[in-house]
Amino acid sequence: MLRLSELKLPLDHEEADLAPAVCKRLKIDPAALLKHRVVKESVDARRKSAIQIAYSLELELQPELERQLLKRFKRDPHLQPASDTRYRLVGQVSPGSQAPPRPVVVGAGPCGYFCALVLAEMGLKPLLLERGKPVKERTADTFGFWRRTQPFNPESNAQFGEGGAGTFSDGKLYSQVRDPKHLGRKVLEELVAAGANPEILVKHHPHIGTFKLATVVRGLRRKIRELGGEIRFESRVSQLCFEPLEDGRRLCGVELADGQRIAAQQVVLAVGHSARDTFAMLHEKGVTLERKAFSVGFRIEHPQPLIDAARWGECAGHPRLGAAEYKLVKHVSNGRCVYSFCMCPGGLVVGATSEAGRVVTNGMSQHSRNERNANSGIVVNIETDDVESYGAYPGDPLAGIAFQRHWEAKAFELGGSSYAAPGQRLGDFLAASNAAPTALGTIKPSYNPGVVPADLGQALPAFVIKALREALPQFNQSIPGYAMDDALLTGVETRTSSPVRIPRTKALESVNTPGLYPAGEGAGFAGGILSAAMDGIRVAEAIGITLLRQERPGEPSGSACDPA
């Protein structure tokens, strides 16, 4: 099997044109191409007058012909032997043997769900604990809050509940992390098996969309249970339990908010970036934590056709292209980096707070991406030293959380203390007028529970505001019209990533709490749905190696997690 990449065809080609294009590229007889399969598809829009679709394909030919082609094209990086992307478990519980004590996974986001899934595939029957509700009930609570038909629920919202924070987002499924073991392929295949559109296996920038993602997480839940795992909702872990040893202590389980104790020797913390009470509990229990850099800013909305025209030119609106995305970055004079974050084509700005009395924004798209506005976070980097003054004491590892809370509370106040968000026309924001805005422009805000005109110059620290005011006009060079006066800013975006990292060993355990496995975005080891799910798989493998070695003592695992 060979892999041919960067095969480009015009935008208006037909599927039947692929095989002839392969044969022409490789100079082979059409009868020699036994099978072909698209494995990746992307858009090459560098020439807007001649946009092309670029393909990577797996080709099946006679073995002798494959050898001849590899020799003939040995200097061509676009023809290589196809990789084996099949996922293989590190081990399984032996049939008829007694399973080891079940691991506990805390958090039913992508990290927790994929950790639990792989543990269940090994036969380890994990227990998955989620503080929020199942996705159907969680969706009703979240949309009810946005529409002001239900009160805010701090345990069931855009951050907490089945599916994690990514459930109410664009459902982006791409990552820039290294993936030599093809864990990302495992994630995508499981999502398709759970109900996602098979196109995510081939699109260069695949996404699911909010409503479809809700269906998919129910499919993952069902598979984990069929494999012997258990999932409990509305089960918030409030404490870690330890038993004393002569030379320290040993993790022995968790305690829930209702007082119930659950015994466990392996506990995975996949709690997401907004589990602030959990971080405080870990700090109190002496688990090593450290600050981590993150970013804050605003959401910006433009008419989607403006972005389409800038990206696709005259081809805007072509059904093969869909709603256009963008990625922007600018380094500014005060040393900050201003960049787009979680860009949602044809999407909505949504309320993403997880605490009462605070306003947080995020972006969300359905699979169709057919809403009138494009939105994106435009954010500025916050370094660990920037939050020092917000901590309870010098070096406080939770200072970043205090920073986030301060500015989220300020946004709540600027929005009228009603969960409405403060918003401002870009032209007014750039003018830096001290006058309080009284109206918004022609772009209708998509944020619910509503937007109130406000001076966003007060909504974030001065160095962030300065960086934004310098960078936003310069983005016009990349996207003509981006700095239009009526573009709408909505504040504040503060949950770009976790402000805390829970350091871990090469065996993926906490550096000072053996048996505790920090994982995913909340622990500082992922950024997005795909990378969080991949980290969950890595942690499951580390636990599996440990438990299955205990089942078969003396048997080598051959894993990089083994001690030297």
Buried (B, 14 or more C-beta within 10 A) or exposed (E): BBBBBBBBBEBEBEEEEBBEBBBEBBEBEEEEBEEBEBBBBBBEBEEBEEBBBBBBBBBBBEEEBBEEBBEEBEEBEEBEEBEEBEBEEBBEBEEEEEBBBBBBBBBBBBBBBBBBBBBBBBBBBBBBBBBBBBBEBBBBBBBBBBEBEBEBBBBBBBBBBBBBBBBBBBBBBBBEBEBEBBBBBBBBBBBBEBBBBEEBBBBEEBBBBBEBBBBBBBBBBEBBBEBBBBBEBBBBBBBBBBEEEEEEBBBBBBBBBEEEEBEBBBBBBBBBBBBBBBBEBBBEBEBBBEBBBBBBBBBBBBBBBBBBBBBBBEBBEEEEBBBBBBEBEBEBEEEBBBBBBBBBBBBBBBBBBBBEEBBBBBBBBBBEBEBBBBBBBBBBBBBBEBBBEBBEEEEBBBBBBBBBBBBBBBBBBBBBEEBBBBBBBBBBBBEEEEEEBEEBBEBEBBBBBBBBBBBBBBBBBEBBBBBBBBBBEBBEEBBEEBBBEBBBBBBBBBBBBBBBBBBBBEBBBBBEBBBBBBBBBBBBBBBBBBBBBBBBBBBBBBBBBBBBBEBEEEEEBEBEBEEE
